[in-house]
Amino acid sequence: MSSDLPLSRPRHPDYQPGDAERAPRELMSGPGRCWTVEPRWRWVEIRIGGRWRPGRVESWRLHQGSTRWVALVRWGADLDAWGWYVFSPGTVRQMPEPAPGTGPAAW
């Protein structure tokens, strides 16, 4: 789909080996209940498009019957720079909260 269309799905950078895994459909909308919670920690680095990017976790989700958490991560000011990703310490890692006036731009 094209990002030129107003209702298109956001375009994500091409997957590279070692990148964060996009959340599979069954963890987002499969049968059963999902629990969505506020993040305990918000600032992360996420590996997307073959490089680490500073990001912010908007919320966490756990699907009934699963032990795999997924996180809604925004990694830039661009409206298309977000997605649901499976949490893994090797691809989504916590960063210390930036001091006021430093760190990523206020998204």
C-alpha positions as CSV (number, residue, x, y, z in Angstrom):
1,M,0.0,0.0,0.0
2,S,1.1,3.5,-0.6
3,S,1.7,6.1,2.1
4,D,0.1,8.6,-0.4
5,L,-3.3,7.1,0.3
6,P,-5.0,8.6,3.4
7,L,-6.2,5.3,4.9
8,S,-3.1,3.2,4.1
9,R,-1.3,1.2,6.7
10,P,1.9,3.0,7.8
11,R,5.0,2.1,5.8
12,H,7.8,0.5,7.9
13,P,11.4,0.2,7.0
14,D,12.4,-3.0,5.2
15,Y,13.1,-5.9,7.6
16,Q,16.8,-6.6,8.2
17,P,18.2,-9.7,10.0
18,G,18.2,-8.9,13.8
19,D,15.3,-6.4,13.6
20,A,12.4,-6.3,16.0
21,E,9.6,-8.7,15.1
22,R,6.3,-7.1,14.1
23,A,3.5,-8.4,16.3
24,P,1.7,-11.3,14.5
25,R,-2.0,-11.0,13.9
26,E,-2.9,-13.8,16.4
27,L,-1.3,-11.7,19.3
28,M,-3.3,-8.6,18.3
29,S,-6.7,-9.9,17.2
30,G,-6.9,-13.6,17.8
31,P,-9.7,-15.3,19.8
32,G,-9.7,-14.6,23.5
33,R,-9.0,-11.5,25.6
34,C,-6.1,-9.0,25.4
35,W,-4.9,-7.0,28.3
36,T,-3.5,-3.6,27.5
37,V,-1.5,-1.8,30.2
38,E,0.4,1.5,30.6
39,P,4.2,1.1,30.2
40,R,6.2,0.7,33.4
41,W,9.1,2.2,31.5
42,R,8.7,4.2,28.4
43,W,12.0,5.0,26.7
44,V,13.5,2.3,24.5
45,E,15.8,1.6,21.6
46,I,14.3,-0.5,18.9
47,R,16.1,-2.2,16.1
48,I,14.3,-1.4,12.8
49,G,15.6,-1.2,9.3
50,G,19.0,-2.6,10.4
51,R,19.7,0.1,12.9
52,W,18.9,1.1,16.5
53,R,16.4,3.9,16.9
54,P,15.4,5.8,20.0
55,G,11.7,5.1,20.7
56,R,8.8,5.5,23.1
57,V,6.5,2.7,24.3
58,E,2.9,3.9,24.2
59,S,1.4,0.7,25.7
60,W,2.0,-3.0,26.3
61,R,-0.4,-5.8,25.3
62,L,-0.6,-9.5,26.4
63,H,-3.0,-11.8,24.6
64,Q,-4.8,-14.5,26.6
65,G,-2.9,-17.8,26.6
66,S,0.4,-16.2,25.4
67,T,3.6,-15.3,27.3
68,R,4.8,-12.9,24.6
69,W,4.3,-9.2,25.3
70,V,3.9,-6.8,22.4
71,A,4.6,-3.1,22.6
72,L,3.2,-0.2,20.7
73,V,6.4,1.7,19.9
74,R,6.8,5.2,18.3
75,W,10.3,5.9,17.1
76,G,10.1,9.3,15.5
77,A,8.1,12.5,14.8
78,D,6.9,11.1,11.4
79,L,3.2,10.0,11.7
80,D,4.2,6.6,10.1
81,A,7.0,5.9,12.5
82,W,5.2,3.5,14.9
83,G,4.1,-0.1,15.2
84,W,3.3,-3.1,17.4
85,Y,6.4,-5.2,18.1
86,V,7.0,-8.4,20.0
87,F,9.1,-7.6,23.1
88,S,12.6,-9.2,23.1
89,P,15.6,-7.8,25.0
90,G,17.7,-8.3,21.9
91,T,15.6,-6.0,19.7
92,V,13.7,-3.7,22.1
93,R,15.8,-2.5,25.0
94,Q,15.1,-0.1,27.8
95,M,16.9,3.3,27.9
96,P,17.1,5.7,30.8
97,E,14.6,8.4,30.8
98,P,16.1,11.5,29.2
99,A,16.6,14.7,31.3
100,P,14.2,17.5,30.5
101,G,15.1,19.3,27.3
102,T,17.3,16.4,26.1
103,G,16.8,13.1,24.2
104,P,14.5,12.5,21.3
105,A,12.4,15.4,20.1
106,A,9.1,15.8,21.9
107,W,6.9,13.5,19.8
